[in-house]
Amino acid sequence: MGRTATAFKDIGKACSDLLSKDYKVGKNTVEVKTKTANGVTFTPLATKSGESVSGSLAAKYLFPGGVSTEATLATSGILSSTIEATGLAKGLTATLDCESGKSSLLTSGKATLDYKQEAFTAKCSYDYCKSDAAAAMSVAYGPVTMGGSADYSISKAAMTKYAAALQWDASDYVITTKLSEALAKANSKMYEGSYFHKVSSAMQVGTEIKKVANKEVGLAFGCMYKVDKDTSVKGKVDADGILSASYKQKISPMTTLTLAATVDTVSLSESSKHKFGLALKSPRRPPAVKQLACSACHKSGKSYAAGKHWVHPMHTTLNGCSIIRICAPVAGSRLLSAREVADSNSGTAAVVPSGSSSHQHSLFLLCSSHA
């Protein structure tokens, strides 16, 4: 059995993330993610860049049946919304994205179909407002993944972009090559190659090379070292002499701080070319449970506490916690109050005997702090 096919947009992602993530400089951001008792997730985001301050507020809700909706309102006055459905067919995801502009009610309306199987992925989209269509696909055979994409303008009746990529996945390294071109731009053909190596569980290195027509070769090298489970440091240098570094620290179970800086080694005396960035994130983590089977009911379920208790999801929540059914009484357990559930960081279980099953099922409140 071969490896699962990588989506075309994710080919080369391991090296790209290593060399680009956590290096946001020139601005400071604060992001907080919270979930209400009725299942709505709010994400306020504030960004300060120079003397300007901008922000956005996003709200996301998951309906039964695999349908999720998200709306984002930015301080610029732009409202964007997304509706995603995953229950149409196995491996198929349908998405509808809309965006309003300052001068018109609708500036973008894009429909996307994303299909994924073990050895094959395909994605197509159409933007009604811009009359642009796009398609991408990838296939996997053993350690090799290959794919291609094309963008087509219906209003111009012409292809506007194309790309092709090839990736080799080994157990500890990934090699990627890619060719892309924007046909509307002169001399835009780009050749890319990258190498990503997971040296150990704590160390990763990667290098990326790019060549655009009529331009010099671009080269970047970077590495990441995980000091411990809460701390990691990254560094990279490119052919332009830009030295970048970042420090990421998990300062609490729900808060992560990232500090980043870039130094222009060619112009060390010019302080305006050196930049600094800060990002503070407080994401909500989902409960961590494993998919197993109940030995008593012979039904698909999940395990808690290293398999000591067998539980069944009930697809509902209370105060941001998942309510599940457990196939065994838990000695010494008690019902947590709403305030305790909202404030709990200890992961204490809350159990209420249901008395509705011969297997002595109980209702179980799995707090998000179990993650």
Helices and strands as residue ranges (DSSP letters): G 8-10, H 13-20, E 28-32, E 34-35, E 41-49, E 52-63, E 67-74, E 79-89, E 92-99, E 108-116, E 120-127, E 132-141, E 144-153, E 158-169, E 173-182, E 190-198, E 203-212, E 218-228, E 231-238, E 242-252, E 255-264, G 265-267, G 271-273, E 275-282, E 290-293, E 300-304, E 309-318, E 321-326, H 338-343, E 350-353, E 362-366, G 368-370
